[in-house]
Amino acid sequence: QVRLVESGGGSVQAGGSLRLSCVASGPIAYSALCMAWFRQTPGKGRGGAATIRGDGTTSYEDSVKGRFTISRDNAHNTLYLEMTGLKPEDTAMYYCAADSIPAGRACPAADEFAYWGQGTQVTVSS
């Protein structure tokens, strides 16, 4: 069974930085996974923040471009999200997600990801 465990959430003031980590374990070829960070706030639903394919191709939701950086360490099955210039509207539960995709294929839509972590809370105060 594939397991994803996030860490690194916390409370910061606006303008601050945080680094989220997600460690994957289980019988899966990590380097072939599409990995992603999603975030969810009460009453607002779940939205994507960033995705990264096994070949390192990244994509970002417009509101985080230039402030967030997604990266991965395939040797250690770890996904990261470096968040800088944090704003109160970034406050959310952040989830790591993963799915196996064929080489060259785009990452799936949010509700198609097969594996999810338990989430880590990020709170940004003004």
N, C-alpha and C positions, 0 to 999 in steps of 0.2 A: 504494500500500500504506500502510495506517495504521500509524504507529509511535508507541509510548509510551515515554518515557524518564523514569525516576524518579531523584531525587536527594535528598540531605538526611539520609540515614541516618547512624548513628554510634553511639558508646558514651557512655552517660551514667549517672550515679548515680540511684538511686531518688529520686523527687521532682522530677527534672529535666524539661526540655522539649526537644522537637525539632520541626522543621517539615519535612515532606516535600513535595516538589514533583513534578509529573508533567506533562511537556510533550507534547502530541499534535501530530503532523504527518501530512500525507497528504490524499488526496482525500475528505474527509468533512465534513459539517456539524457542527462541534464543538458548537455551541449546542444541538443536538438530541440529543446523546448522553446516555445515562445513564452516569455515571462512578462509580467505586467504588474503595475501598481494601480489599484483602484481606490477610490475614497467614497465614503458615504456619510451623509449627515441626516439627522432625524428630519423627516418631512421633505427631504430633497432628493432622496433616491441615491442610487449609486452612479458614479461617474468615473470615467477613466482619467488617469493622470499621465501615465507613460507606459510604453511597451518597448521590449527589446527582443529581437529575434536571435537565434543561435549564432548567426553570422555577424551580430553586433549592430544591425540596423535598428535605429530607434525612431520612435514617434512620440509626440507630446500633445497633450490637450492645450489649446491656445492660452488658457489662463496661467499655465505654469511654464510656458516657453521662456527661456532665458533665465529662469530662476531655479528650476529643478533639473537634475541630471540623473538619468537612469544608467546603471552599469551592471556588469556581471563578472564574476570570477568563476569560470567553468571548472577550474582545478579544485575549487572548494565548494562547488554547488551553491554559490551564494549570489543573491541579487541585492543591489543597493539602490537607494534613492537619496541623493544628496539634495537637500532643500535649503535654499538661501533666500534672503529677502522675504521671509514669511509674513503673511498677512492674516488678519483675523478670519477672513473668508476661507483660508486654508484649513481651518479647524474642521476635523473630521476623523472618523475611524478609517485607517488606511489598511488595505488588504493586499497581500501578495497573491498572485494567481499564476497558474502555469497550464500549458497545454502542448501536446505533441503536434507538430505540424510538418508536412513534407518540406524538403528543401526548396527554397524559393517562394513558398506560399506565404501570404500575408497572415498576420496574427488574427485570430478569430474575434468575433464580437464578444462583449462582456459575458453574456449569458451562455456562451459556448465554451468558456474555459472549464476544463475538467477538474482542476485542483485548486483549492483555496486554503489560505491560512486563516487563523483565528482573528487576526486584526490587531493593530496597535494604535492607540489613541494619540492624536496630535492636537494640542490646544494652543492657539495663538491669541494672546491678549493684546489689546490696543493700549 
